Amino acid sequence: MPPWLLIPGAILLGYVIWRVGMATLRSLAGPAPGTLDTEKPPSVAEDVEDLEVYLVCGECGTEFKVSRLGELQIPRHCGEKMLVERRPGTV
C-alpha cells in the first residue's frame, strides 16, 4: 500500500477509536446530577418549626433541629451522613 494512503488512514482510524472510547466513557459516567429530577426544589424556604424535624449523627449523637426547610442537603458529621428524624410534636 502506498505511504500517502497509510498516513491519512492511520489518522482516521485513530480518530474513530478516540471517538468510540470517549462515547463509551460518557455512557458509563451516567447522567448529570439533577437531570432526572422531575420536580423542582422549593424556591422559598418553608417554616417547619412545629414539625419537630432533627438531623442526628449516627456516630456521636449530635442533633441539629431544623427550623426552615429549603433545598435539603443532608450535612455530614463524623464523616457520616446525618439521619433525618421526625418526632411527635409537643402538645
Biopython code that builds the backbone (N, CA, C, O; Angstrom):
import numpy as np
from Bio.PDB.StructureBuilder import StructureBuilder

atoms = [
    (1, "MET", "N", (0.839, -1.173, 0.000)),
    (1, "MET", "CA", (0.000, 0.000, 0.000)),
    (1, "MET", "C", (0.894, 1.250, 0.000)),
    (1, "MET", "O", (1.919, 1.275, 0.680)),
    (2, "PRO", "N", (0.516, 2.263, -0.744)),
    (2, "PRO", "CA", (1.359, 3.466, -0.818)),
    (2, "PRO", "C", (1.336, 4.243, 0.507)),
    (2, "PRO", "O", (0.312, 4.284, 1.189)),
    (3, "PRO", "N", (2.470, 4.857, 0.863)),
    (3, "PRO", "CA", (2.558, 5.595, 2.131)),
    (3, "PRO", "C", (1.627, 6.794, 2.189)),
    (3, "PRO", "O", (1.188, 7.157, 3.280)),
    (4, "TRP", "N", (1.308, 7.422, 1.071)),
    (4, "TRP", "CA", (0.406, 8.576, 1.097)),
    (4, "TRP", "C", (-1.011, 8.176, 1.496)),
    (4, "TRP", "O", (-1.811, 9.030, 1.880)),
    (5, "LEU", "N", (-1.329, 6.880, 1.408)),
    (5, "LEU", "CA", (-2.644, 6.392, 1.814)),
    (5, "LEU", "C", (-2.621, 5.851, 3.251)),
    (5, "LEU", "O", (-3.641, 5.871, 3.939)),
    (6, "LEU", "N", (-1.472, 5.375, 3.694)),
    (6, "LEU", "CA", (-1.354, 4.811, 5.039)),
    (6, "LEU", "C", (-1.460, 5.882, 6.132)),
    (6, "LEU", "O", (-2.115, 5.663, 7.151)),
    (7, "ILE", "N", (-0.828, 7.019, 5.927)),
    (7, "ILE", "CA", (-0.808, 8.069, 6.959)),
    (7, "ILE", "C", (-2.206, 8.643, 7.203)),
    (7, "ILE", "O", (-2.622, 8.708, 8.360)),
    (8, "PRO", "N", (-2.956, 9.063, 6.173)),
    (8, "PRO", "CA", (-4.320, 9.546, 6.444)),
    (8, "PRO", "C", (-5.231, 8.441, 6.996)),
    (8, "PRO", "O", (-6.110, 8.709, 7.816)),
    (9, "GLY", "N", (-5.021, 7.214, 6.548)),
    (9, "GLY", "CA", (-5.818, 6.102, 7.064)),
    (9, "GLY", "C", (-5.553, 5.861, 8.543)),
    (9, "GLY", "O", (-6.480, 5.572, 9.300)),
    (10, "ALA", "N", (-4.292, 5.978, 8.962)),
    (10, "ALA", "CA", (-3.939, 5.807, 10.373)),
    (10, "ALA", "C", (-4.526, 6.933, 11.223)),
    (10, "ALA", "O", (-5.001, 6.693, 12.333)),
    (11, "ILE", "N", (-4.492, 8.150, 10.708)),
    (11, "ILE", "CA", (-5.067, 9.291, 11.431)),
    (11, "ILE", "C", (-6.578, 9.113, 11.569)),
    (11, "ILE", "O", (-7.132, 9.344, 12.643)),
    (12, "LEU", "N", (-7.242, 8.706, 10.496)),
    (12, "LEU", "CA", (-8.690, 8.479, 10.531)),
    (12, "LEU", "C", (-9.049, 7.354, 11.506)),
    (12, "LEU", "O", (-10.000, 7.482, 12.277)),
    (13, "LEU", "N", (-8.300, 6.266, 11.473)),
    (13, "LEU", "CA", (-8.548, 5.152, 12.390)),
    (13, "LEU", "C", (-8.330, 5.581, 13.848)),
    (13, "LEU", "O", (-9.095, 5.182, 14.725)),
    (14, "GLY", "N", (-7.301, 6.382, 14.113)),
    (14, "GLY", "CA", (-7.058, 6.882, 15.465)),
    (14, "GLY", "C", (-8.194, 7.765, 15.954)),
    (14, "GLY", "O", (-8.592, 7.687, 17.116)),
    (15, "TYR", "N", (-8.715, 8.608, 15.065)),
    (15, "TYR", "CA", (-9.835, 9.485, 15.415)),
    (15, "TYR", "C", (-11.088, 8.669, 15.730)),
    (15, "TYR", "O", (-11.787, 8.967, 16.698)),
    (16, "VAL", "N", (-11.377, 7.657, 14.937)),
    (16, "VAL", "CA", (-12.550, 6.806, 15.174)),
    (16, "VAL", "C", (-12.409, 6.071, 16.504)),
    (16, "VAL", "O", (-13.373, 6.002, 17.267)),
    (17, "ILE", "N", (-11.252, 5.532, 16.794)),
    (17, "ILE", "CA", (-11.022, 4.841, 18.074)),
    (17, "ILE", "C", (-11.185, 5.807, 19.235)),
    (17, "ILE", "O", (-11.779, 5.447, 20.251)),
    (18, "TRP", "N", (-10.672, 7.027, 19.110)),
    (18, "TRP", "CA", (-10.808, 8.034, 20.168)),
    (18, "TRP", "C", (-12.271, 8.384, 20.397)),
    (18, "TRP", "O", (-12.702, 8.466, 21.548)),
    (19, "ARG", "N", (-13.060, 8.597, 19.322)),
    (19, "ARG", "CA", (-14.476, 8.941, 19.462)),
    (19, "ARG", "C", (-15.271, 7.815, 20.119)),
    (19, "ARG", "O", (-16.117, 8.075, 20.975)),
    (20, "VAL", "N", (-15.012, 6.586, 19.732)),
    (20, "VAL", "CA", (-15.716, 5.443, 20.336)),
    (20, "VAL", "C", (-15.343, 5.321, 21.812)),
    (20, "VAL", "O", (-16.209, 5.055, 22.645)),
    (21, "GLY", "N", (-14.089, 5.508, 22.139)),
    (21, "GLY", "CA", (-13.654, 5.435, 23.543)),
    (21, "GLY", "C", (-14.285, 6.520, 24.395)),
    (21, "GLY", "O", (-14.725, 6.246, 25.512)),
    (22, "MET", "N", (-14.338, 7.747, 23.892)),
    (22, "MET", "CA", (-14.953, 8.840, 24.652)),
    (22, "MET", "C", (-16.449, 8.616, 24.825)),
    (22, "MET", "O", (-16.988, 8.893, 25.897)),
    (23, "ALA", "N", (-17.130, 8.124, 23.798)),
    (23, "ALA", "CA", (-18.564, 7.844, 23.908)),
    (23, "ALA", "C", (-18.821, 6.745, 24.936)),
    (23, "ALA", "O", (-19.800, 6.812, 25.679)),
    (24, "THR", "N", (-17.964, 5.747, 24.985)),
    (24, "THR", "CA", (-18.106, 4.667, 25.962)),
    (24, "THR", "C", (-17.917, 5.192, 27.376)),
    (24, "THR", "O", (-18.693, 4.848, 28.267)),
    (25, "LEU", "N", (-16.910, 6.011, 27.599)),
    (25, "LEU", "CA", (-16.677, 6.574, 28.930)),
    (25, "LEU", "C", (-17.823, 7.475, 29.367)),
    (25, "LEU", "O", (-18.209, 7.447, 30.536)),
    (26, "ARG", "N", (-18.378, 8.275, 28.455)),
    (26, "ARG", "CA", (-19.506, 9.141, 28.800)),
    (26, "ARG", "C", (-20.742, 8.328, 29.159)),
    (26, "ARG", "O", (-21.492, 8.704, 30.060)),
    (27, "SER", "N", (-20.956, 7.227, 28.468)),
    (27, "SER", "CA", (-22.134, 6.413, 28.766)),
    (27, "SER", "C", (-21.982, 5.707, 30.112)),
    (27, "SER", "O", (-22.982, 5.464, 30.788)),
    (28, "LEU", "N", (-20.782, 5.379, 30.508)),
    (28, "LEU", "CA", (-20.553, 4.737, 31.799)),
    (28, "LEU", "C", (-20.660, 5.722, 32.955)),
    (28, "LEU", "O", (-20.951, 5.323, 34.083)),
    (29, "ALA", "N", (-20.432, 6.994, 32.690)),
    (29, "ALA", "CA", (-20.454, 8.001, 33.748)),
    (29, "ALA", "C", (-21.864, 8.254, 34.253)),
    (29, "ALA", "O", (-22.024, 8.680, 35.397)),
    (30, "GLY", "N", (-22.885, 8.013, 33.458)),
    (30, "GLY", "CA", (-24.263, 8.227, 33.886)),
    (30, "GLY", "C", (-24.697, 9.660, 33.651)),
    (30, "GLY", "O", (-23.910, 10.495, 33.207)),
    (31, "PRO", "N", (-25.960, 9.938, 33.952)),
    (31, "PRO", "CA", (-26.480, 11.278, 33.709)),
    (31, "PRO", "C", (-25.919, 12.291, 34.700)),
    (31, "PRO", "O", (-25.457, 11.930, 35.782)),
    (32, "ALA", "N", (-25.965, 13.542, 34.322)),
    (32, "ALA", "CA", (-25.506, 14.609, 35.201)),
    (32, "ALA", "C", (-26.430, 14.718, 36.407)),
    (32, "ALA", "O", (-27.632, 14.486, 36.276)),
    (33, "PRO", "N", (-25.895, 15.069, 37.588)),
    (33, "PRO", "CA", (-26.743, 15.180, 38.770)),
    (33, "PRO", "C", (-27.864, 16.186, 38.563)),
    (33, "PRO", "O", (-27.641, 17.294, 38.076)),
    (34, "GLY", "N", (-29.069, 15.786, 38.939)),
    (34, "GLY", "CA", (-30.210, 16.671, 38.850)),
    (34, "GLY", "C", (-30.973, 16.594, 37.548)),
    (34, "GLY", "O", (-32.044, 17.190, 37.434)),
    (35, "THR", "N", (-30.453, 15.872, 36.548)),
    (35, "THR", "CA", (-31.154, 15.820, 35.267)),
    (35, "THR", "C", (-32.356, 14.885, 35.311)),
    (35, "THR", "O", (-33.256, 15.013, 34.481)),
    (36, "LEU", "N", (-32.395, 13.953, 36.253)),
    (36, "LEU", "CA", (-33.513, 13.019, 36.346)),
    (36, "LEU", "C", (-34.588, 13.488, 37.325)),
    (36, "LEU", "O", (-35.623, 12.834, 37.456)),
    (37, "ASP", "N", (-34.365, 14.601, 38.008)),
    (37, "ASP", "CA", (-35.362, 15.118, 38.945)),
    (37, "ASP", "C", (-36.577, 15.605, 38.174)),
    (37, "ASP", "O", (-36.452, 16.353, 37.204)),
    (38, "THR", "N", (-37.772, 15.168, 38.621)),
    (38, "THR", "CA", (-38.987, 15.574, 37.929)),
    (38, "THR", "C", (-39.594, 16.831, 38.530)),
    (38, "THR", "O", (-40.235, 17.603, 37.816)),
    (39, "GLU", "N", (-39.412, 17.050, 39.808)),
    (39, "GLU", "CA", (-39.977, 18.244, 40.426)),
    (39, "GLU", "C", (-38.865, 19.172, 40.879)),
    (39, "GLU", "O", (-37.804, 18.729, 41.319)),
    (40, "LYS", "N", (-39.121, 20.450, 40.767)),
    (40, "LYS", "CA", (-38.136, 21.448, 41.136)),
    (40, "LYS", "C", (-38.136, 21.641, 42.654)),
    (40, "LYS", "O", (-39.189, 21.530, 43.283)),
    (41, "PRO", "N", (-36.979, 21.928, 43.253)),
    (41, "PRO", "CA", (-36.950, 22.195, 44.686)),
    (41, "PRO", "C", (-37.694, 23.494, 44.987)),
    (41, "PRO", "O", (-37.787, 24.370, 44.128)),
    (42, "PRO", "N", (-38.220, 23.617, 46.191)),
    (42, "PRO", "CA", (-38.937, 24.847, 46.527)),
    (42, "PRO", "C", (-37.996, 26.046, 46.483)),
    (42, "PRO", "O", (-36.867, 25.986, 46.971)),
    (43, "SER", "N", (-38.475, 27.127, 45.896)),
    (43, "SER", "CA", (-37.630, 28.307, 45.765)),
    (43, "SER", "C", (-37.587, 29.113, 47.054)),
    (43, "SER", "O", (-36.619, 29.828, 47.316)),
    (44, "VAL", "N", (-38.651, 28.995, 47.868)),
    (44, "VAL", "CA", (-38.714, 29.722, 49.125)),
    (44, "VAL", "C", (-38.653, 28.712, 50.268)),
    (44, "VAL", "O", (-39.353, 27.699, 50.250)),
    (45, "ALA", "N", (-37.819, 28.993, 51.253)),
    (45, "ALA", "CA", (-37.713, 28.090, 52.400)),
    (45, "ALA", "C", (-39.005, 28.132, 53.200)),
    (45, "ALA", "O", (-39.549, 29.204, 53.465)),
    (46, "GLU", "N", (-39.495, 26.943, 53.586)),
    (46, "GLU", "CA", (-40.725, 26.900, 54.366)),
    (46, "GLU", "C", (-40.413, 26.677, 55.841)),
    (46, "GLU", "O", (-39.407, 26.061, 56.193)),
    (47, "ASP", "N", (-41.279, 27.181, 56.680)),
    (47, "ASP", "CA", (-41.089, 27.101, 58.118)),
    (47, "ASP", "C", (-41.574, 25.742, 58.612)),
    (47, "ASP", "O", (-42.738, 25.390, 58.423)),
    (48, "VAL", "N", (-40.672, 24.969, 59.253)),
    (48, "VAL", "CA", (-41.027, 23.648, 59.787)),
    (48, "VAL", "C", (-40.753, 23.581, 61.294)),
    (48, "VAL", "O", (-40.497, 22.507, 61.839)),
    (49, "GLU", "N", (-40.809, 24.710, 61.940)),
    (49, "GLU", "CA", (-40.523, 24.783, 63.375)),
    (49, "GLU", "C", (-41.432, 23.856, 64.179)),
    (49, "GLU", "O", (-40.968, 23.213, 65.120)),
    (50, "ASP", "N", (-42.708, 23.774, 63.831)),
    (50, "ASP", "CA", (-43.657, 22.997, 64.616)),
    (50, "ASP", "C", (-43.686, 21.517, 64.229)),
    (50, "ASP", "O", (-44.428, 20.751, 64.844)),
    (51, "LEU", "N", (-42.904, 21.087, 63.231)),
    (51, "LEU", "CA", (-42.901, 19.678, 62.816)),
    (51, "LEU", "C", (-41.898, 18.830, 63.589)),
    (51, "LEU", "O", (-41.934, 17.604, 63.484)),
    (52, "GLU", "N", (-41.014, 19.438, 64.354)),
    (52, "GLU", "CA", (-40.005, 18.714, 65.134)),
    (52, "GLU", "C", (-39.162, 17.797, 64.250)),
    (52, "GLU", "O", (-39.193, 16.576, 64.403)),
    (53, "VAL", "N", (-38.415, 18.390, 63.332)),
    (53, "VAL", "CA", (-37.515, 17.644, 62.455)),
    (53, "VAL", "C", (-36.092, 17.867, 62.936)),
    (53, "VAL", "O", (-35.679, 19.003, 63.166)),
    (54, "TYR", "N", (-35.328, 16.759, 63.090)),
    (54, "TYR", "CA", (-33.958, 16.828, 63.577)),
    (54, "TYR", "C", (-33.026, 16.088, 62.624)),
    (54, "TYR", "O", (-33.421, 15.100, 62.005)),
    (55, "LEU", "N", (-31.792, 16.567, 62.506)),
    (55, "LEU", "CA", (-30.722, 15.845, 61.838)),
    (55, "LEU", "C", (-29.839, 15.266, 62.934)),
    (55, "LEU", "O", (-29.300, 16.008, 63.755)),
    (56, "VAL", "N", (-29.686, 13.935, 62.952)),
    (56, "VAL", "CA", (-28.982, 13.261, 64.046)),
    (56, "VAL", "C", (-27.783, 12.515, 63.480)),
    (56, "VAL", "O", (-27.897, 11.797, 62.487)),
    (57, "CYS", "N", (-26.626, 12.693, 64.128)),
    (57, "CYS", "CA", (-25.412, 11.965, 63.753)),
    (57, "CYS", "C", (-25.485, 10.564, 64.355)),
    (57, "CYS", "O", (-25.697, 10.413, 65.558)),
    (58, "GLY", "N", (-25.311, 9.545, 63.524)),
    (58, "GLY", "CA", (-25.363, 8.163, 63.994)),
    (58, "GLY", "C", (-24.137, 7.764, 64.788)),
    (58, "GLY", "O", (-24.204, 6.807, 65.560)),
    (59, "GLU", "N", (-23.024, 8.455, 64.632)),
    (59, "GLU", "CA", (-21.785, 8.116, 65.329)),
    (59, "GLU", "C", (-21.748, 8.663, 66.756)),
    (59, "GLU", "O", (-21.526, 7.915, 67.708)),
    (60, "CYS", "N", (-21.965, 9.967, 66.896)),
    (60, "CYS", "CA", (-21.783, 10.584, 68.208)),
    (60, "CYS", "C", (-23.080, 11.088, 68.828)),
    (60, "CYS", "O", (-23.088, 11.473, 69.998)),
    (61, "GLY", "N", (-24.179, 11.097, 68.073)),
    (61, "GLY", "CA", (-25.460, 11.521, 68.623)),
    (61, "GLY", "C", (-25.729, 13.012, 68.567)),
    (61, "GLY", "O", (-26.718, 13.474, 69.136)),
    (62, "THR", "N", (-24.883, 13.776, 67.900)),
    (62, "THR", "CA", (-25.116, 15.216, 67.772)),
    (62, "THR", "C", (-26.418, 15.453, 67.017)),
    (62, "THR", "O", (-26.684, 14.795, 66.012)),
    (63, "GLU", "N", (-27.230, 16.393, 67.499)),
    (63, "GLU", "CA", (-28.519, 16.681, 66.872)),
    (63, "GLU", "C", (-28.592, 18.150, 66.460)),
    (63, "GLU", "O", (-28.128, 19.039, 67.175)),
    (64, "PHE", "N", (-29.182, 18.379, 65.297)),
    (64, "PHE", "CA", (-29.484, 19.725, 64.835)),
    (64, "PHE", "C", (-30.977, 19.797, 64.586)),
    (64, "PHE", "O", (-31.536, 18.955, 63.883)),
    (65, "LYS", "N", (-31.627, 20.805, 65.164)),
    (65, "LYS", "CA", (-33.059, 20.988, 64.932)),
    (65, "LYS", "C", (-33.238, 21.799, 63.660)),
    (65, "LYS", "O", (-32.614, 22.847, 63.495)),
    (66, "VAL", "N", (-34.085, 21.320, 62.765)),
    (66, "VAL", "CA", (-34.361, 22.000, 61.509)),
    (66, "VAL", "C", (-35.539, 22.926, 61.727)),
    (66, "VAL", "O", (-36.614, 22.481, 62.131)),
    (67, "SER", "N", (-35.348, 24.206, 61.464)),
    (67, "SER", "CA", (-36.434, 25.158, 61.662)),
    (67, "SER", "C", (-36.970, 25.703, 60.330)),
    (67, "SER", "O", (-38.146, 26.053, 60.229)),
    (68, "ARG", "N", (-36.103, 25.774, 59.311)),
    (68, "ARG", "CA", (-36.551, 26.224, 57.987)),
    (68, "ARG", "C", (-36.014, 25.237, 56.969)),
    (68, "ARG", "O", (-34.840, 24.866, 56.997)),
    (69, "LEU", "N", (-36.892, 24.817, 56.071)),
    (69, "LEU", "CA", (-36.537, 23.791, 55.107)),
    (69, "LEU", "C", (-36.578, 24.371, 53.710)),
    (69, "LEU", "O", (-37.626, 24.808, 53.235)),
    (70, "GLY", "N", (-35.433, 24.370, 53.058)),
    (70, "GLY", "CA", (-35.344, 24.810, 51.666)),
    (70, "GLY", "C", (-34.943, 23.611, 50.845)),
    (70, "GLY", "O", (-35.602, 22.572, 50.893)),
    (71, "GLU", "N", (-33.873, 23.742, 50.095)),
    (71, "GLU", "CA", (-33.350, 22.612, 49.342)),
    (71, "GLU", "C", (-32.557, 21.752, 50.322)),
    (71, "GLU", "O", (-31.518, 22.179, 50.826)),
    (72, "LEU", "N", (-33.044, 20.549, 50.588)),
    (72, "LEU", "CA", (-32.458, 19.703, 51.625)),
    (72, "LEU", "C", (-31.136, 19.120, 51.160)),
    (72, "LEU", "O", (-31.080, 18.369, 50.186)),
    (73, "GLN", "N", (-30.086, 19.469, 51.859)),
    (73, "GLN", "CA", (-28.773, 18.877, 51.658)),
    (73, "GLN", "C", (-28.335, 18.356, 53.017)),
    (73, "GLN", "O", (-28.004, 19.132, 53.913)),
    (74, "ILE", "N", (-28.335, 17.057, 53.162)),
    (74, "ILE", "CA", (-28.019, 16.458, 54.462)),
    (74, "ILE", "C", (-26.528, 16.621, 54.733)),
    (74, "ILE", "O", (-25.693, 16.155, 53.957)),
    (75, "PRO", "N", (-26.196, 17.291, 55.850)),
    (75, "PRO", "CA", (-24.785, 17.514, 56.159)),
    (75, "PRO", "C", (-24.111, 16.236, 56.662)),
    (75, "PRO", "O", (-24.776, 15.246, 56.969)),
    (76, "ARG", "N", (-22.805, 16.277, 56.738)),
    (76, "ARG", "CA", (-22.030, 15.150, 57.279)),
    (76, "ARG", "C", (-21.454, 15.574, 58.631)),
    (76, "ARG", "O", (-21.054, 16.721, 58.833)),
    (77, "HIS", "N", (-21.428, 14.617, 59.533)),
    (77, "HIS", "CA", (-20.841, 14.846, 60.841)),
    (77, "HIS", "C", (-20.112, 13.569, 61.200)),
    (77, "HIS", "O", (-20.674, 12.488, 61.024)),
    (78, "CYS", "N", (-18.900, 13.641, 61.688)),
    (78, "CYS", "CA", (-18.062, 12.472, 61.989)),
    (78, "CYS", "C", (-17.817, 11.632, 60.733)),
    (78, "CYS", "O", (-17.554, 10.433, 60.836)),
    (79, "GLY", "N", (-17.900, 12.244, 59.555)),
    (79, "GLY", "CA", (-17.642, 11.532, 58.313)),
    (79, "GLY", "C", (-18.831, 10.778, 57.760)),
    (79, "GLY", "O", (-18.737, 10.226, 56.663)),
    (80, "GLU", "N", (-19.941, 10.729, 58.469)),
    (80, "GLU", "CA", (-21.130, 10.006, 58.018)),
    (80, "GLU", "C", (-22.259, 10.990, 57.774)),
    (80, "GLU", "O", (-22.310, 12.050, 58.399)),
    (81, "LYS", "N", (-23.170, 10.642, 56.861)),
    (81, "LYS", "CA", (-24.339, 11.484, 56.642)),
    (81, "LYS", "C", (-25.233, 11.410, 57.873)),
    (81, "LYS", "O", (-25.357, 10.365, 58.512)),
    (82, "MET", "N", (-25.846, 12.534, 58.186)),
    (82, "MET", "CA", (-26.739, 12.575, 59.338)),
    (82, "MET", "C", (-28.099, 12.002, 58.946)),
    (82, "MET", "O", (-28.501, 12.068, 57.784)),
    (83, "LEU", "N", (-28.800, 11.442, 59.925)),
    (83, "LEU", "CA", (-30.110, 10.845, 59.702)),
    (83, "LEU", "C", (-31.195, 11.870, 59.972)),
    (83, "LEU", "O", (-31.069, 12.678, 60.892)),
    (84, "VAL", "N", (-32.261, 11.848, 59.181)),
    (84, "VAL", "CA", (-33.390, 12.751, 59.378)),
    (84, "VAL", "C", (-34.389, 12.057, 60.289)),
    (84, "VAL", "O", (-34.852, 10.957, 59.985)),
    (85, "GLU", "N", (-34.724, 12.696, 61.409)),
    (85, "GLU", "CA", (-35.676, 12.142, 62.368)),
    (85, "GLU", "C", (-36.840, 13.088, 62.548)),
    (85, "GLU", "O", (-36.652, 14.288, 62.747)),
    (86, "ARG", "N", (-38.041, 12.549, 62.478)),
    (86, "ARG", "CA", (-39.246, 13.324, 62.799)),
    (86, "ARG", "C", (-39.765, 12.809, 64.110)),
    (86, "ARG", "O", (-39.957, 11.607, 64.292)),
    (87, "ARG", "N", (-39.991, 13.715, 65.015)),
    (87, "ARG", "CA", (-40.501, 13.346, 66.342)),
    (87, "ARG", "C", (-41.889, 13.933, 66.528)),
    (87, "ARG", "O", (-42.214, 14.967, 65.943)),
    (88, "PRO", "N", (-42.710, 13.277, 67.343)),
    (88, "PRO", "CA", (-44.039, 13.853, 67.583)),
    (88, "PRO", "C", (-43.929, 15.213, 68.227)),
    (88, "PRO", "O", (-43.112, 15.422, 69.124)),
    (89, "GLY", "N", (-44.751, 16.138, 67.771)),
    (89, "GLY", "CA", (-44.746, 17.491, 68.314)),
    (89, "GLY", "C", (-45.279, 17.538, 69.733)),
    (89, "GLY", "O", (-46.083, 16.694, 70.127)),
    (90, "THR", "N", (-44.841, 18.509, 70.492)),
    (90, "THR", "CA", (-45.320, 18.678, 71.864)),
    (90, "THR", "C", (-46.694, 19.345, 71.848)),
    (90, "THR", "O", (-46.980, 20.194, 71.004)),
    (91, "VAL", "N", (-47.519, 18.952, 72.777)),
    (91, "VAL", "CA", (-48.883, 19.497, 72.834)),
    (91, "VAL", "C", (-48.940, 20.719, 73.683)),
    (91, "VAL", "O", (-50.008, 21.310, 73.843)),
]
sb = StructureBuilder()
sb.init_structure("model")
sb.init_model(0)
sb.init_chain("A")
sb.init_seg("    ")
for serial, (resi, resn, name, xyz) in enumerate(atoms, 1):
    if name == "N":
        sb.init_residue(resn, " ", resi, " ")
    sb.init_atom(name, np.array(xyz, "f"), 0.0, 1.0, " ", f" {name:<3s}", serial, name[0])
structure = sb.get_structure()
